[in-house]
Amino acid sequence: MGNSSKKQGSIVAIMAMIFLFAMIAFVTNLCSPMAVILKNAFKVPEALAQVGNYGNFGAYFLMGVPAGLLIDKFGYKKTAIAALVVGIIGLLIQWVSGSMGFVVYLIGAFISGLCMCMLNTVVNPMLNLLGGGGSTGNQLIQIGGVFNSAAAVCVYMLMGSLIGDASKAQVSDAAPALFIALAIFIFALVVIFFTKIEEPKTGSSTGVQKTNDKYSCYSFRHFKLGMLAIAVYGAVEVGPPTYILSYLTAAKDAVNPGLGMDAGYCGTLGAVYFIFMLIGRFVGGMVGGKVSPKAMIATVSFVAMVLVALGMILPTSQTISCPGINYTTMSFVWGEVPVGIFAFLLIGLCASVMWGGIFNLATEGLGKYTAKASGAFMMMVAGFAVMIWLQAFVVDLTHNYITSFIVVLLSAAYIFYFAFWGSKNVNTDIPVE
C-alpha cells in the first residue's frame, strides 16, 4: 500500500515537472510575440520592444549562481516552490502593465526571467531524480524536452490568434496566455508542495573536503570559447522567430517597414519554426549515439549559415505557400510568404541540437570542474538578451529587418569555428580527476 502511494505521488510529481518544462518555453517565448504588442501599445522602437527578452534572459546572469546555491542550501523542492512563487508574481505584474506603463512590463519580464532560471536549474535534475537516474531518468528529461518544444509552438499559435491586427494590439490582448501560464504555475505549486520528494545528496553533505585549487573551469581555453558559443547561440535560436514575426507584421509604411501581414497567420509561422526544432530534436536524439557532437554541431552550424545567406539574398517577390490556421473555423489555411522567410524558418532544424552539442564540446575533459562549468553556462543565457538587442539595433539603424540577420549569420559562423577548431581541449596538463 505504501509503495503504491509512493509510486502515485512520483507520477504526479513527474507530470508537474513536465508541465514546468513546457511552461519554461511557454513563458520565455511569450516575449517575442509581446514585442509586437509593445510597439503599438507603448509606441517604442524595435530595440525597446524586445525589452521582454532582455529582462527575461538578462535575469539569468544574476540568478544563475544563486539558483545553484539555493538548491545546495534548501533542496530542489523548496527551490522549485520559490521559483513558482516568483513566476506567479512576474506574470501578474506583466498582466497589469497595460495600465501601469512600459517600465512595469520590464519589471515583470525580469522577475519572470528569475523564475525561468531557477526552474531550469531544478527541472532537469528533478526529472532525473524522479526517474531513478540512469536510462529512465534520461528518458523523462527527453520527454520534458519534447513538451518544451511543443509549448513553444503553442505560444506562437495562441499569441497569433490573440493579437489579430498588430496595429491595434494591446497588452490586455495577451491576458488569456498569461492566465494559462498562471493556472499551470499554481497547479504545479500545489502539487509539488504536497508531494514528498526525496532529495539527492548535495556537495555540502557528502563529506568531501573542499581544498584550494589554482585551477578552475576557466583555466580551459575550449570551455571559455564554449561559453561565448552558448551566448551567441541565442541569435540562432531566438533571433529568427522573433524578427520573422516583427518583419511580417510591421506595416509597409512603418519606420521599420515590413510586409503588413495578418498577425494571426504570422504567429503560425513562428510556431512552424519551433515545429522544425521539435523535428530536429527527434532526429538528433536518434543519431546522437552514432555521430560525434563535433561533427553534428559543425554540420548544422554550416547549414544554418547557408540558410541565413539564402534568406537574406532571395528576393521578397519570390514566394512559397506555407500553412496557417484559421482560428475562427479551426481549419488550415495557406498563405504566401517570401521564400527567404521559409529559409529562415528552416534554421530551427539546425538550432534544435546546438545547445546540447555545444555543452558537450565545451565541458569535455573538465572532470571535477564540470559542475561549476554548468553553472557558468546558465549565466551565459544572458547572452541571448545581448544578441536580440544587437539584432534590434541593426533593424533600427538600417530600417531593414532582413539586414539584421547578419547577426544570426555571424553567430552561426562562430559556432562553426568553435565546433571545428576551438573545441579541442588543449589544457591536458591540468589535473581533472
Secondary structure, 3 states (H helix, E strand, C coil): CHHHHHHHHHHHHHHHHHHHHHHHHHHHCCHHHHHHHHHHHCCCCHHHHCHHHHHHHHHHHHHHHHHHHHHHHHCHHHHHHHHHHHHHHHHHHHHHHHHHCHHHHHHHHHHHHHHHHHHHHHHHHHHHHHCCCHHHHHHHHHHHHHHHHHHHHHHHHHHHHHHCCHHHCCHHHHHHHHHHHHHHHHHHHHHHHHCCCCCCCCHHHCCCCCCCCCCCHHHCHHHHHHHHHHHHHHHHHCHHHHHHHHHHHCCCCCCCCCCCCCHHHHHHHHHHHHHHHHHHHHHHHHHCCCCCHHHHHHHHHHHHHHHHHHHHHCCCCCEEEEEEEECCCCEEEEEEEEHHHHHHHCHHHHHCCHHHHHHHHHHCCCHHHHHHHHHHHHHCCHHHHHHHHHHHHHHHHHCCCCHHHHHHHHHHHHHHHHHHHHCCCCCCCCCCC
